């Protein structure tokens, strides 16, 4: 009997193993970044040859999701350059990522990013089901892995994806039904006959990108990759959109976007983009058709993943607004909530009402869909009191974006301030502190002060002082409360344009730049003035203030001298004047000691949200070692550029410079040629900034 039972048990186990389908491990390319893959946990196979500087890695052990997955795995020692299987787990963002050199890969430092990931051996965790096909975030062409084939679907084709019921790794014990395998079908533009690339699974099929124009009345488009949108016209003030038509959202990113910096002219173009200075939406790039026919987006349960922001609206509850306009404001907020597509995988929205004092009506985690949020908005009573916007901004900065209130860390923090007329307190200081905390501030001002009323405004130009850019992107001026419904869609587009949510973060206004200047005897008085002119020429290309780029300077010989610190001067003119006043010291050349001094006296006092950039200028070989101090600076997040003149040692310039040293080190044969370096240096700084993620 015992032998019989044992044999029966063994047979059952063998049958179970036969029934278990073998896990297919999808292959990814070397350039695939973790943030581009939607799956929160997955196993993938890396190809050979991913150990390359062009596949950038940010962090050590815990990596920013902007990193190459495979090169991060090499850096961590999980695989080598021959490739292999890895397990990737998404985790929350961090306030700092430390760059190191490990296993032949130089990872870079990063002050902050919204999402991270861990890499480990490619072995399945017990009780977790892993996807055999990875789900990628959208792009101009959709790349889908299926088997050993890589299917590229150009924009304009129709892609059908069949998703499993639960896209996240799920304990096997909780699965009530067999998990279907995601499959992909491409549609040839010239025919309506689908060409399956894999065997269809038994799930519901949903259209991801609609381009087929045949039978528009019958073909209803529902976009799952974008957690999708259908049209809605529930508000009586909005003209009802035509059914059966897709929603076209024009891009607000100018041709020269943050993702395409290639020259200094491109950087300048960014500052003079299509948004008109001091102009309202009624004067800028939105067509009259769009203004009169905003189409409200209907969110799915997960929300719109292309608009993953944590959003706080500051609604005006003062007595000056009156009861009727307060109702119009609530209707506006309700329409915005509908258009955003609220959901746990997309935007989350909370509301703070301000009067004499601010109070939270509900926080980010209170409502996870647009319907419940809109119902809650309708029930908000008016507080009354003054319009203390500055106090409300301080309250939000300190109390709203907390983990306990639903702040996700992996989503940009956005505040939209609705103001009737003008605030009754100061907003500049509170706004500055909020921006330095990484909060993107938008102002919607309705019925701004007329000429005869401007003497009553406590803080003139309060909007320009509150937002981080005065090009019109962060401010909306609405002439009448009865026109407020026209700005719903334009405002939603701006809030969801994550590439533009870089408040106080561009390559020209987001750094603490420390110049380390060789003042040794070999330089000479005349050449030292040429060096100072070079320092001034570089500095004046940046936007300088206490909240933008800050400049500091150290001069060194055998000893070191702090000429001025980052917090000493807050205007460009003051910085340029201070550079001009630096007096030539004369002496030996201890470059290594100067790097250590700059790290301690300048960069240790840099702000957390600033990129730390050191620009070292020298004309000769150092009397001491530069490698150890330079490596310590790199590990502390300092991006080092070295400028060598005449007798400077090439090996030392490369050791001082951040990897790749060819992009961070320069050499000229004489002092008078320093001016040739300026544009290339600025371009490299901006190119590197563009290659790094911005929260």
Buried (B, 14 or more C-beta within 10 A) or exposed (E): EEEEEEEEEEEEEEEEEEEEEEEBBBBBBBBBBBBBBBBBBBBBBBEEEBBBEEBBBBBBBBBBBBBBBBBBBBBBEBBBBEBBBBBBBBBEBBEEBBBBBBBEBBBBBBBBBBBBBBBBEBEEEEEBBBBBBBBBBBEEEBBBBBEEEEBEBEEEBBBBBBBBEEBEBBEEEEEEEEBBBBBBBBBEEEEEEBEEBBEBBEBEBBBBBBBBEEEBEEBEBBBBBBBBBBBBBEBEBBEEBEEEEBBEBEEBBBEBBBEEBEBBEBBEBBEEBEBEEEBBBBEBBBEEEBBEBBBBBBBBEBBBBBBBBBBBBBBBBBBBBEEEBBBBBBBBBBBBBBBBBBBBBBBBBBBBBBBBEBEBBBBBBBBBBBEBBBEBBEEBEBBEBBBBBBBBBBBBBEBBBEEEBBBBBBBBBBBBBBBBBBBBBBBBEBBBBBBBBBBBBBBBBBBBBEEEEEEEBEBEEBBBBBBBBBBBBBBBBBEEBEBBBBBBBBBBBBBBBBEBBBBBBBBBBBBBBBBBBBBBEBBBEEBBBBBBBBBBBBBBBBBBBEBBBBBBBBBBBBBBBBBBBBEBBBEBEBBBEBBEEBEBBBEBBBBBBBBBBBBEBBBEEBBEBBBBBBBBBBBBBBBBBBBEBBBEBBBBBBBBBBBBBBEBBEEBBBBBBBBEBEBBBBBBEEBEEBEEBBBEBBBBBBBBBBBBBBB
